[in-house]
Amino acid sequence: MGNNNELLEALNILEKEKNISKETLLEAIENSLVTACKNHFGKSENVKVSIDPETCEYHVFQEKTVVEKVEDPVEQISLVNAKMIDSKYEEGDIVNVEVQSKEFGRIATQNAKNVILQKIREEERKVLFDQYYSMEKDVVTGVVQRYIGRNVSINLGKVDAILTENEQVRGEVFQPTERIKVYILEVKSTSKGPKVLVSRTHPELVKRLFESEVTEVKEGIVEIKAIAREAGSRTKIAVWSNDPDVDPVGACVGMNGARVNAIVGELRGEKIDIITWNENPAMMIENALSPAKVISVIADAEEKSAKVVVPDYQLSLAIGKEGQNARLAARLTGFKIDIKSETQARESGDFFDYENEYEDDEYYDEEYAEDGEYAEDGEYEEDGEYAQEDAYTEDGGYAQDGEYAEEDAAAEDDYEQ
């Protein structure tokens, strides 16, 4: 079919620029020529294509059997014609006859061209897909393009991602060209290229933001053990340090709250409670209910349920607005949490069980004092709303309640009268 300089040049350029190997293209072109033969002659079983990878010169042959009388011109050749090609041919031999028709040449060229274009598109899609697939479950910065119905199209560089209504935080409205951080939920391969689904509500978004803001988390010194999120409103995150010299809460809060505030800003004011993770479920539940103070926790690890008593004035804080604080604490710890105020607990007669319980519960007396980390827990500073409720704590109102745990039975009787 002659020498194909243009083809050779095209393939070399593609190999350099698009990173598509010449072999895959030549193979595709070979297949396209076989297909062209099938369309042209109705059969392709007896077609052989040879392409010289150096020159891109290609030849198409049909294998024909030598017969006395030709019944199928595609697969057979008469002895007379075979002898004209080479006198040594006898009946029953196989002759390779090159396909020379001009018309077929044109079809072949057109096909080769289409195949190359098709291949380029496929490869580009594959490269893109691989690139974004490797970012699945990660956080990226995107640029808001426009609203498509209730979904938002967000450009991530080489592809546009879709932020569906379900994955949007209620009340968040975006302006075109605004830069936002999104969590890549899933990357699917489609005929139009990769389809990327992103989220603003996923709890992992908060986790990844902490990884990018807090060096200790990125390096694995501080671990995020659990996270519970009500997107747009509040997240509770339980952290733990593998290094006794690193305070996990402090690391996440940062100097003057700088680190946590950067994340709060990115989440447009969503509140973040950072608490210390503890493998003792009772301690963990107490921490999880922060910033509310707790008098006692009885946790049943098998039932995965806990009874909590809080000072009367802390009840609404412990439960939280519309039950949010308790709900997030339950989700964070995996325990069903029943919260009562001191007065309610007394009235229902539960309270004395607690008393006796925590005489022997080593965790109560001594550790309470150390557990004063709450103050540093960084919550109050960010959430102005607590400041008022915590006024009590400042006047030491709570100290009186707290002492009560350590007082002896006599004092308790007193306390009752």
Summary of the structure (lengths in Angstrom):
residues: 417
radius of gyration: 37.0
end to end distance: 110.9
largest distance: 127.6
contacts: 1244
relative contact order: 0.06
helix: 47%
strand: 25%
